[in-house]
Amino acid sequence: LQSNGCGPGFAEENTSSEEQTIIKIAGNSYLASPNLPDFCGCSPGWSSAFYGAECFDSEVHSYLKNLGKQKSSESQNIDAKKVELEQLLMMETKNYRKTIKFYQKLLQKERRSKGPETKSMLPKLRGQLQEMKSKVQFLELVKKYQMMYAEQWGVESYVLPTVIHNGKADTMDMASMDESSLLLYYNTEKHQCNNQNGVRVLQAGTPLGLMAYLYSRNAFLEGYVQQFLYTFRYFCTQEEFLQFLLDRISSTLSSASLDPSTSLTKICNRSFYILQAWIEDCYSVDFATNTDLLGTLKEFISSKVASLNGYGERLLSLLEDASARRNGSADLCSGMDKCEEESEEGRKTLHSLCKKLSEDVSRKNFYWKLSRGMGPIAQYQRERLRTGSAVLPKPCCSSFTEESSISLARADEVGPVLLHECSAQQLCWQLTLLQQEVFNKCHPVHFLNSRALGVKDKCVAVPKAVSAETVSLKVCNLFLSKCIQDQYLLQLLKNADSISTWVAAEIVTCHTTKRQVSLLSKFLLIAKCCYEQRNFATAMQILAGLENLIVRQLPAWKILPAKVAEIMEELKAVEVFLKSDSLCLMEGDRFKTLPTIPSAHVLAMHVQQLETGGFTMTNGAHKWTKLRNIAKVVSQVHAFQENPYTYAPDFKLQSYLRQRITHFKDADISALAADNCANFHQIPAEKHSRKIQDTLRRMKATFQ
């Protein structure tokens, strides 16, 4: 679906009759205070920032064009399109669920009986499932395209100076301002699919020009709006951006007519949609952390918008719902959002079914793309392919609380006993769920400007003696000085550091070499299981704990089984793979069906590399090509959060792991190791005595 980017509507020349009809329908209903349930989310989402104009191709556009038509001669109808699409998506999803459940039963039957009929049916059914899955995903993409009603209020590029003019009290020198003074473009080659002339692509712009470009036609569909929401803090503050939008609303709201063709009506309506997309996507990083910004917006809506336009009520409701979700108050959500949450839950269930299918399909050909220079490691990986499926969890995960009968009243009293008794797979699942809980709270914006937070390569993000509040934002700050930055990334990295310290501490506190070998093997197997399940965060945290200088010098490594010791090289190869490319986890379609948790530190380093170099050109314009690349990389955070792990939680085991991690989070590994004789190479007593006698004899000889 993200193939050619040759879909109609991406060039700025012609507006189709379909778009004109949509404008008329929506334009006549917008200013008449529509019912709130008729509004839908307008945030383009991560796929818009990642794929850009290629997110929706001509096939999606053509399919939507034919929806809602009983006859070829009938006119377009938005309501008919919406109803038909919802019915199709519900029906296809239901059929897909039934088929994949049947596939699961058939697979279990084949494993038990291995009958020839079952074997011949499985490949055909698997092919049908792949087709059904593709159709469901296509309909979801069409639905997202249909939801972008904001695009109908876009203006042509020559109107952009008017967008700026309408928000300015001082109109001096506005007549001489043209588009070339605001934005800089470069021309691409002509479209191969329709031989059109080259299309202009935005290259750079002034802060005012980049904000005005939000109003241009196709800014939503081309991914510009989502990319802007991720990166605007590099060239303007949240207050400046909000004021820009409110000024446009103030200057056009009273004069906006029911005629949707006027520029004032388009600017007014587009401003509301941009504001809604900002709230939907970035409330947690911009409004929740800045009470003054939130207060300014609420006061403006209550005093100037609510009395004139039904959209004011929608925005206030949207703010309340966003605040409720952040605070965990699900009861405050509106009826519309509850419906959205139900559909979201259904979609997550569908993702879990896709994951099960993908695990079954890829179980026999699982592998990781490693660097060609790995040599023996790559060879080892190829040899392990034949037996690697045994390590993978089964598709259907059941709770394993019955297997642990130890009381977890106090984890420090239980000690590492539970780590030895639980399997590596069990610990992998629960550590993954704990990591997912932390990862789901982060936002793509959290990974921007991390140098200002003290995040560096190959070192701890924040020294333990220094709190996050004392970190200076003046050094290497790429955001504007008055731009408020959420520091959740530091919590994410501190959590990672705590897990690494816990791994090292558990090993060095084992009082026998035999137990150390057992625990080393357990952690290596857990890390292997984690990265095979695409939980790279926990895998890299365990690797960091095992690479601790004290741990690496333990005698237990010498008697570790060779096959287990080779997993260490596997983990290092995975680390090289993760560092090789900022988008390596987004290759192919695996990330769409299999849950993924990236390494936060590795991702932050990739973003820092993209941030290296100047953000402005010699004429002072900000490089949009650079900002667009940054937005594309950080968008994968939302992509991974969209597809959660579905393991059954074991709350007792999770509580134990949390307590152990907290117990050792600030531990001094060298001090812990010094109290344990198992951490030192032992010299036999006779050999030690003979060495002392030889030394004394040599000293005697020197004095004679």
N, C-alpha and C positions, 0 to 999 in steps of 0.2 A: 504493500500500500504506500510505502514511502519510496517510490521508485524514481519517477521522472520529474515531478514538480512542474509538469506542463499543463496542469489543470487550468481551465478558464478562470478569469477573475484576478489572476496574479499580475497581469499587465495593467497599466493605468488607462487603457484606451476606451474600451467599451463597457457599458453597464448592461447586463442582459435584461430581458423583459421580466424574468423571474425576480431579479433583485428589485426592479421597479415595483412589481406587485407587492413584494414583501414590505417595501418601504411604505406603500400606501396603506396596507393593512395595519402595520405596527404604528405608523405615524398617526393614524386616526384614533388609535386606542390609547396611545401613550399618555397624552396630556389630559385624558379624561378620567384620571384616577382609577386605573385598572385594579382588579382584584389581586391581592398579593400572591395567592397560589399560582397565578398565571405567570409570575416571574420565575425564572430559573437561573441557576448559577452561570456566570459568564466568564469565570476565570479560565483562560485557555489551557492551563495545566502544563506539566513538565514536558509532555510530548511536543507541545508547540515550541517551547524553548529549544528542545533538542533537535527536532527535525526541521524547524523553520517552515518555509513555504512548501516543503516536500511532505509535510504531515498529512495534507489532504490532496489527493491527486484527482485527475479528471474522472476516474471511475466513481469516486465518492460523490463528486458534484453531479454526475449524470444520474446516479441512483437516486439521490435526493430530489432531483428535478422531476422524476417520474412518479414519486410518491404522492399520494393524495389525489391522483387523477383516475376517475372512473373511465373516462374516454380520452382519447388523444386530443380531442378538440376542447376539452374542459379547461377552465382556468385554474391557476394555482390556488391552494388553500392551506394556510399554515396549520390550522387545527387538524385538518384531515391528514396532513403529513405526520404530525406529532402522534396522533392516535394510531395510525397504521404502523409507524415505526415501533412504537411501544409494544403493540400486539405481536409484530414479527419477532422482536428481540425476546419477548417473554416466551413465545412458542419455541423458538430455536434453542433458547437456554434450557427450557424444560426438557426438550428432546435430547439435548446434549447430556444433561444430568442422568437421564434414564439410561442412555446408551453406555455411558462410562461406568455406571454401576453394574450393568450387565457384563461389560468387559472385565470388571474386577472379579465378578463371580466366575466367569468363564476362565479367567487366568488362574484362579485358585483351583478350579476343577482340573485344569490341564496339569497343574503341578502335582495333584494327587493321583490322577488316573493316567495322564499322558496318552489319552486316546487319539487316534489318527484324525477323527472328525473335528475334535476340539482344536488340534494343531492347525488344521487347514482353515478353520474359521477365524482364528486369532489375527492373522495378517490382514484379511479382508476387513474385519471389524476395526482394526487399528487404522487402516486407511480411511474408512468412513469417519472415524473419530477425528482424524486430522482435518478432513474437509469440514466437518461440523464446527470444529473449533475455529477454523479460519473464517467461517461464515459469521459466527457469533462475534468474533473480534472485529470483523468488517462492519457489522451493524452497530457495534459500540462506537466505532470511529465515525460512522454516519451520524449517530446521535450527538456526538460531541460537535460535529460540524454544524448540525442543525441548531444547536444551542447558542451558536455565536451570533445572536441577533444584533449585537453591538456593531457588526460590520456594516449594517445598513445605514449607519449614521456617519460613515467615513466621508471625508471631503477630498477633492483633488489637490494635488501638490501646490498648485498656484494659489489656493485658498489659505494655505498655512500662515502667511503673514497676517491675514485677517484674524486667524485664531489668536495670535499674539496681540493684535490691535484691540480686540474686544475685551481683553482683560486689563488694559492699561488706562489709567486715568489721564496720563500725559500722552497726548497723541503727536507730539512734536517729532519730526523726522520719521514718522511711521510710513509716510507716503513713499519715501525713498527706499524703505526696507523691502528687499525681495528675497526669494527663496535661496538664492546663491550665497547670500550673506549669513544664512542660518545653517544650511546643510550642504554637504559635499557628497557627490555620488560618483560611482564609476560604472561603466557600461559593460554588460556581459555579452557573450556571443548570443546570436539569435537562437531561438528555440528550435530544437531539431524536430519537434513533433508537429509544428504548424508554420515553420519558416517565418515567424514574426521577426521584426527587428529586435536588436538587443534591448534588454530590460535594464533600467537603472537600479543599482543596488546601493543602499546607503553605506557610505564609508566613514564619515565623521560629521560632527555638528557641534554647535555651541550648546550649552545647557538649555537655553531657551528654545533653540531649534529642535533638540532631541525631545523635549517635552511636547512641543507643537506637533512633532511627527506622530505622536500617539493618535492624533485625529485624522491621519491620512487614511485613505481607502486601502483596505487589505492589511492594515497594521496588526489586527488580531490574527487573521489567517496566516500571515507570513511569520508569526512568532515574535514580532517586534515588541508587542505589549508585555508578554511574559518575560522576555529577555530584559526589558527595561525595568520591570518590577524587581528583578533579581539584582540589578547592577546600578541603579540610579544614584546610590549613595556615594559613588566615586566622584560625582560632579554636582550634586545638590543635596541638601538636607531634606529630612522628612517634612519639616515645616515649610520649606520653600516649595516643595512639590504639592503639598496640600493647598497652600495659598494659591498656587497657579491654577489648580482645578476649581477652587471656590471662587476665584475672580472670574473665571469663564462662566460659571453658573450664575453668579450675581449679575453679570452684564448682559446675559441672554435670556434669563428665566422669564422676566416680565414681558419681554418683547417677542419671545418665541411663539410663533403662530401654529395653527393646526396644519399648515402647509408644510409637509416634510421636505420639500425641495429647497427651502430657504437655508442659507448657511447658518443663521442664528439658531434655527431649530436643530440642525445637525450638531452644532457645537454644544448646545445645551444637553441634548440627549447623550451624545458621546461622552461628555464629562461625567454624567451619572454612571455610565457603564464602566468607565475607567476607574472611578472611585469604588464601585462595587467590586471589580476584579481585584483591586488593591486590598480591600478589606478581607475578601475571601481568601486570598493567597498569603498575605503578609501581616495579618492582624497580630500574630504572636510576636513578631520581631519589631514591629513599628508602633502599633497602637497600645498593646498590652504593657510595654515597657516605658511608655511615654504618656503619662496622664495628662500633661498639658496639650499634647497633640490630640488626644482623644476628646478632651473637653472642648477644644476649639471646634472640632468637627460636629459634636453633638449640639453645641450651642447654635452653630450655623444652621444645621438641619431643622432644629426646633423653631428657630425664630424666622427663617427666611424661606424654607422649602416646604415644610409640612403643611402650611396653610394654603399654598398655591399648587402643590403637586403631590399626587399620591405616592411618588417615589420616595418622598421623605420618610413616610411610615415604614417603607420597605428597608431603607438604610438603617433606621433606628432599630428595627427588629433584627436586622443582620448583625449589628453591633452587639446586641444583647445575646444573641445566639452564640456568637464567636466568644464572648466573655464567659458564657455558661460552659461551653465546651472546654475552654482553657481551665476553668475552675472545677471541672468534673461534675457540673450540675446539669445532668441530662434532662431533668424535669422541666427546665426553663426553655427547652427547645420548642420551637413552634411546630404546628402540625405539618407544615410543608417540609421542614427539615427532618422531621421524624420519618416522613415518607422517603426522603433522600437517603436517610441512614439505613432504612430497610432495604432499599435497592442497592446501597453500598455493601450491606451485609451479604446480600445475594451474590453480588459481584465477587466478593472475597471468597465465598463458598465455591463459586465457579473457578476462581484462580487456584483454590486448593485441589479441585478435581483435575484441572490442567496439570498441576504439579505432580499428582499421582500418576497421570498418564505419561508425563515426560520422564518420571523416574523409571517406570516400567520399560519405556521404549529405550532409554539411554543406559539402562543397567548394564548391558553387555558391551557397550562401546564407550564407557566413561573414560575420559582422559582430560588432561590439562595441557594447554598449549604452553610449552616451555621454550626457553631460548635455545637456539641451535648450539650455542657455545657451552651448553651444560655437559655434554659428553656423557660420562658414566651415569649422571643423574637421569638424563633423558633415556638412556638405555635401561636403567633401573625402572623408570616409569613404564616403558614398553613391556618389560617382563612382568610388572605388577598388574597389567591390564587384565590378565587372564583370571587373577584371583581378587582383584580390587572390588568386585561386586559384593563379596562377602562382608565387607566393612560397612557398606551402605545400609542405612535404616530401611525397614520395610515401609511400603507406602502407607499402610494404615497403622498409625501409632496408637498404642494403648497405654494407659497409665501403668506405672510400675511401682506404685506406692506399696503394694503388698510385699514386694521383694525386700524392703528395708524395714526391719522391726526394731531398729535402735531408736530409743527415745532421743529427741532433739531438743530437750529442754534447754540445754546449754551447750553450744557448739564447742566452746573451749574445753569442756570436760570430756566430750566425746573424742576430740582430737581428730587425727587424720584417719581414724578407723573406717569411717564411712566411705572415704575416698578409695580405700582398698576393696571394700565390699561391693560397691556399685560398679557396674560395667562402664567402660569408656563411652559406649553409646548413650547410656542413661545420663551420664554427666554432661555429655555433649549437648543433648537435647535441652536440659535444664539451663545450662550456661548460655545456650543460644536464646532461649526465651528471656533470660535476664538481660542479655545484650540487646535484644530487640526492644525491650521496654525502655531502655536508655536511648537507643537510636531513633525510635519513633518520635521522640520529643524534639529532635533537632530539625533545623530548617536549612535549605540551601544557602541562605544569606549568612548563616553562622560560620561558614567556611571561608568567607571573604575577609580580607584585611587581617589575616591571622598573625602577621608579623607584629602588628601593633599590640597584640595580646601577649607577646613574648614567645610564640610558638616557633620553634627552630627545628632544624633537621638533626637527627641522631642525638637528641637530648630530651630531658623531661621538659614538658611545656612550661610548667610553673614550678620553681623551686619550692620544696616543702616548707621552708621557713618564710616564704613570701605568700601572702594571700592574694586572691584574684583582684581584690579592691585596690591593692597598692601598685598594680601593674601600670606603668606609665603609657599613656596613649599618644604621647607627643612624638615618640621615636617611631619612624617608619609608618606613620599613620597615612594610609592612602585615602581614607574617607575625609570628607570635610571636617574641620575642627569641631563644629557644632553638631555634627551628626552623631546621634546616640547609637551605640553598638551593643547589642546583646552578647554577653560573654558565655553563652552556654557551651561553646566549643571547649572552653577550659574544663568544664565539668565532665565533658565527654572524654577528654584526654586524661584527666585525673582519675576517672574510673578505670580507664585502660591501664594506667600505671599501677593502680591498686591491685588489679588482677595479676599483672606481671610480678609484683612484689609478693603476692600471696603464693603464686606458683613456686617462686624461689624459696620462700620461707618454709613452705610445707616440706620441701625436699631436704633442706639443710637441718631441719629439726628432727628428721628421722634418726633414731639412735642406733640403727644397725645398717650395715652396707646392703644387706639383703632387702630390707624395706626400702632403702633408697633406690635400688635397682627396680623394685616393683613400682614405686611411685614415678620414677622417671619414665618407665615404660607406659604407665597409665596416662601421664600427661602427653606423651608423644602420640599415643593412639587417639586421645581426645582431640588434639590439634588436627590430626589427619582426618578424623571424622568431621570436624568442623569445616575445614576447607573443602572437603568433598561435598558438603551440604551448602557450600557458598557462604558460610559464616566466616569471612576472612578476618573480621575484627577480633574474635576470640582466638582464632588460630595464630594471628600475629602477636597477640598479647601473651599467649603461652610461649611462643618462640622467644619473645623478649625476656621472659622469666628464665627460660632454659639457657639463654645466652648471657645471663648474669655472670660476671667474672668469677665470683666465688663458686657458683654452681658448675661452671665449665671445668673447674679444677678438681672436682670431686673424683675420688678413686672409683666410684661406682660406674663411671662411663666406660672403664676398661673391661668390665665384666658384663656389660650390657649386651644382650643378644644382637648379632650382626644385623638381622632383618629389622629389628626395632630401631637400632642406631641409624640405619639408613633413612628412617623417616625424618630425621633432623635435616638431612640434605634435601629431602623433598620439600620441607617447609622453607628452607632457604631459597629453593628454586621458585616456589610460589611467591615469596617476597620479591624476588627479582622480577617475576612476571607482573606483579601488581605495580611495581615502580616503573615498568617499561613504558607504559602508555596510560594517560589519564582516562581513557575511555575503553580500556581493555575489558572491563566487566560488562560493557554495553554491546559487545560484538555478538552478532547472531540474534537468535530469538530466545535463548535460554533464560535471560533475565526477565522475560515477560511471563514465563510460566513457573520458574523456580525462584523461591525467595532468596534474597541476597542481602548481606550486611557487609559493607565495605570497611576497610581500616580507616578510621577517622584521621589518623596522623598522616597516612600515605596520601589520602585525598587532599588534606590541607597543604601538603608539600606540592602536589600537582598544581593546585590553585596558586600557590606562591610563585611557582615557576612561570605561570601565565601572567602574573602581576608584575614580573620583572620588566623593567624598561619603562619608558615614558607613556603616559596616557593621553598626552596632547600632541598635536602637530605644531609646526612652526608658527602657524597663524592662530594658535590658541584653541582650535577646534579639538574636541575629544574624539579619540579613535573608536568608532563604534565597532569596527571589525574585531578589535581586541576585547571589548566588553562583551560582544556576542559570543566569542569563544569561551570566555569565563562563564557566562550564563549557561552555555551548553554543558560544560563539565559539571557544574554544581547542580544542574537539573536532575542528574541521576540519583540524587538523594531522595527526591519525591518519587522517582520511578521505582526505587527499591522499597520504599515505604508502602507502596500501593499493593504489594504482594507479600503478605505476612506468612510466617511459619505457623503450622497448624498442629504442632506437637501438643500432647496432653500435659498440662502442667502438674508437677508434683510439688505442692506448696511446702511440704515438710523439708524436702531436699533443697528446694530453693532457699528456704529460711536458713538451713544449715550453711549453705554456700555463702549467703550474704554475711552471716555472722563470722565465718572464717576469714572472708575477704576483708571485712571491717577490722577484725582483730589484728591482722598483719599489715594493714595498708600503710602504716608509718614505720614499719619495722626496719631495723638496721640489720641487713643480711649478714654482714661481716661479724657483728656482735653475736648474732644467733649461731653462726657457724662455729665461732670460737668456743662455745660451750659444749660442743658435740665432737667427741673423738672420732666418730665415723667419718668426719669430713676431712681427715688428714691421712696421708699415706703412712701406714704402720710399718715400722722396721722390726723384724724378729728380734727377740731378746738376746739370743746367742750372738747373732750378727752384730747387734748394737754393742754388746760387751766387747767383742773382738775388735771392733773399730776403736773403742776407747783405749784398749790396751796397746794397739798399734800406734795410736797417737801419742800416748805417754812414752812409749819406747823411742819414738822419733825425737821427742822433746829431750829425753835423757841423753840421747846421742849428741845433740847439739851442744850440751853443756860440758861434755867430757873432752 
